[in-house]
């Protein structure tokens, strides 16, 4: 999935990334794709741009990208790491409120009941 330029700008602002090399730009795109994949496999689909839910989705993706960016090293030194509780609450809320598209009637009936 290609990272749209407008989305890349907001993602870079969230992660506080100013000057990136071409390789780092490519890595940012890969981390974004991985975050979107994580959300999909967690049961949260990507909402359309016009839905208010999209802001929550984008925040979750931003959290995942930033976490992956900050933890690029193979090992950690120091204290044990923990997950951002704001991210976990937001992801859980999105999972619990994910629309069940299998039950939505998307067909238009031209006949009466």
C-alpha positions as CSV (number, residue, x, y, z in Angstrom):
1,X,0.0,0.0,0.0
2,X,1.4,3.4,-0.9
3,X,1.4,6.0,1.8
4,X,-0.4,9.1,0.5
5,X,1.5,12.3,0.8
6,X,-1.1,14.0,3.1
7,X,-1.1,11.0,5.4
8,X,2.7,10.9,5.4
9,X,2.8,14.6,6.5
10,X,0.5,13.9,9.5
11,X,2.4,10.7,10.4
12,X,5.8,12.4,10.3
13,X,4.4,15.2,12.5
14,X,3.0,12.7,15.0
15,X,6.4,10.9,15.1
16,X,8.3,14.2,15.2
17,X,10.4,13.2,12.2
18,X,11.8,16.1,10.2
19,X,14.7,15.2,7.9
20,X,14.5,11.6,6.6
21,X,16.8,9.9,4.1
22,X,15.3,8.0,1.2
23,X,15.9,4.7,3.1
24,X,14.1,6.1,6.2
25,X,11.2,7.3,4.1
26,X,10.9,3.7,2.7
27,X,11.1,2.3,6.3
28,X,8.3,4.7,7.4
29,X,6.1,3.4,4.6
30,X,6.9,-0.2,5.5
31,X,6.1,0.5,9.2
32,X,2.8,2.2,8.1
33,X,1.9,-0.9,6.0
34,X,2.7,-3.2,9.0
35,X,0.5,-1.1,11.3
36,X,-2.4,-1.1,8.9
37,X,-2.0,-4.9,8.7
38,X,-1.9,-5.2,12.4
39,X,-5.1,-3.3,12.7
40,X,-6.8,-5.5,10.1
41,X,-5.7,-8.7,11.8
42,X,-6.9,-7.3,15.1
43,X,-10.3,-7.0,13.7
44,X,-10.4,-3.3,12.9
45,X,-11.0,-2.4,9.3
46,X,-9.8,0.9,7.8
47,X,-12.8,3.3,7.8
48,X,-13.5,5.7,5.0
49,X,-12.1,9.2,5.3
50,X,-15.4,10.8,5.9
51,X,-16.3,8.8,9.0
52,X,-15.4,10.3,12.5
53,X,-14.1,6.8,13.4
54,X,-11.2,7.5,10.9
55,X,-9.5,9.8,13.4
56,X,-9.3,7.1,16.0
57,X,-8.1,4.6,13.4
58,X,-5.3,7.0,12.3
59,X,-4.2,7.5,15.9
60,X,-3.9,3.8,16.5
61,X,-1.8,3.5,13.3
62,X,0.3,6.4,14.4
63,X,0.9,4.8,17.8
64,X,2.0,1.6,16.2
65,X,4.3,3.3,13.7
66,X,5.9,5.4,16.4
67,X,6.4,2.4,18.6
68,X,8.0,0.4,15.8
69,X,10.2,3.4,14.8
70,X,11.4,3.9,18.4
71,X,12.1,0.2,18.9
72,X,14.1,-0.6,15.8
73,X,17.0,-2.0,17.7
74,X,17.1,-5.8,18.2
75,X,17.4,-5.5,21.9
76,X,16.5,-3.2,24.8
77,X,18.8,-2.0,27.6
78,X,17.3,-0.9,30.9
79,X,13.8,-1.2,32.2
80,X,11.1,-3.4,30.9
81,X,9.0,-1.9,28.2
82,X,5.3,-1.5,28.4
83,X,2.6,-0.7,25.9
84,X,1.1,2.8,25.7
85,X,-2.2,2.5,27.7
86,X,-3.9,5.2,25.6
87,X,-3.2,3.1,22.5
88,X,-4.6,-0.1,24.2
89,X,-7.8,1.7,25.3
90,X,-8.3,3.2,21.9
91,X,-7.7,-0.1,20.0
92,X,-10.0,-2.1,22.4
93,X,-12.7,0.5,22.0
94,X,-12.4,0.3,18.2
95,X,-12.5,-3.5,18.2
96,X,-15.6,-3.5,20.4
97,X,-17.4,-1.0,18.2
98,X,-16.3,-2.3,14.8
99,X,-19.3,-2.4,12.5
100,X,-20.4,-6.0,11.6
101,X,-20.4,-5.6,7.8
102,X,-21.7,-9.2,7.4
103,X,-25.0,-8.2,8.9
104,X,-25.4,-4.9,7.0
105,X,-27.9,-5.1,4.1
106,X,-26.1,-3.3,1.3
107,X,-28.4,-4.5,-1.5
108,X,-31.1,-2.2,-2.8
109,X,-34.5,-3.8,-3.3
110,X,-36.6,-2.4,-6.1
111,X,-39.6,-4.5,-5.1
112,X,-41.8,-3.9,-2.1
113,X,-41.9,-6.3,1.0
